[in-house]
Amino acid sequence: MYARTRIAAAAVAAIGALTLTACDTGSTVVDKPKENATAKADSGKDAKKEKAAAPEVAKVGDTLTLKGMKSGSQLDVTVVKVADPAKSANEFLEPDSGKRLVGVQFQLVNTGKAAYSDSPSNGAQVADSEGQQFDSTFADITAGPSMSSGLKLKPGAKGLGWIVFEVPKAAKLDTVQFTMDSGFADQTGEWKVK
């Protein structure tokens, strides 16, 4: 019995060490947009002035380049639009009492050498001004088609769609985040909403 306990304890210690090693991979937040890679959005400003200086922090309409866990896995990710509040496309599926739906339209372009296959909503989050983070929810909104739950992109291909979140009505949306590989990749893209 004692030998089994020692073996079990050694196995738990080994798994714990592997878990700590896996969690400490040097994860980074990417929030500096690519130069001249702003999505076409009518901001009411002169286009020449916008191209002159890239913003310090990514905002809605900007593109971030993110790497995945697999060698050659890379996406250019753009937060195209934010619908806040968003309206449910199904009259029978409304948000819980005291909550609202928020939709974020993402464009993903496979700029890597490897095929991309994932459920993008698993790696998307929004955060409010208090720092509370909210994961995506399964909902369709009237703003447009949802992002595919099983998106597959060959190199050079792109995907476009809405990812929906349920947040408290009083929450002030501050940032949108996206991480490849269902949220497990080392790089997380972050966009300021306002």
Rosetta blueprint (number, residue, H / E / L):
1 M L
2 Y H
3 A H
4 R H
5 T H
6 R H
7 I H
8 A H
9 A H
10 A H
11 A H
12 V H
13 A H
14 A H
15 I H
16 G H
17 A H
18 L H
19 T H
20 L H
21 T H
22 A H
23 C H
24 D L
25 T L
26 G L
27 S L
28 T E
29 V E
30 V E
31 D L
32 K L
33 P L
34 K L
35 E L
36 N L
37 A L
38 T L
39 A L
40 K L
41 A L
42 D L
43 S L
44 G L
45 K L
46 D L
47 A H
48 K H
49 K H
50 E H
51 K H
52 A H
53 A L
54 A L
55 P L
56 E L
57 V L
58 A L
59 K E
60 V L
61 G L
62 D L
63 T E
64 L E
65 T E
66 L E
67 K E
68 G L
69 M L
70 K L
71 S L
72 G L
73 S L
74 Q E
75 L E
76 D E
77 V E
78 T E
79 V E
80 V E
81 K E
82 V E
83 A E
84 D E
85 P E
86 A E
87 K L
88 S E
89 A L
90 N L
91 E L
92 F L
93 L L
94 E L
95 P L
96 D L
97 S L
98 G L
99 K E
100 R E
101 L E
102 V E
103 G E
104 V E
105 Q E
106 F E
107 Q E
108 L E
109 V E
110 N E
111 T L
112 G L
113 K L
114 A L
115 A L
116 Y E
117 S E
118 D E
119 S L
120 P H
121 S H
122 N H
123 G H
124 A E
125 Q E
126 V E
127 A E
128 D E
129 S L
130 E L
131 G L
132 Q L
133 Q E
134 F E
135 D E
136 S E
137 T E
138 F L
139 A L
140 D L
141 I E
142 T L
143 A L
144 G E
145 P L
146 S E
147 M L
148 S L
149 S L
150 G L
151 L E
152 K E
153 L E
154 K L
155 P L
156 G L
157 A L
158 K E
159 G E
160 L E
161 G E
162 W E
163 I E
164 V E
165 F E
166 E E
167 V E
168 P E
169 K L
170 A L
171 A L
172 K L
173 L E
174 D E
175 T E
176 V E
177 Q E
178 F E
179 T E
180 M L
181 D H
182 S H
183 G H
184 F L
185 A L
186 D L
187 Q E
188 T E
189 G E
190 E E
191 W E
192 K E
193 V L
194 K L
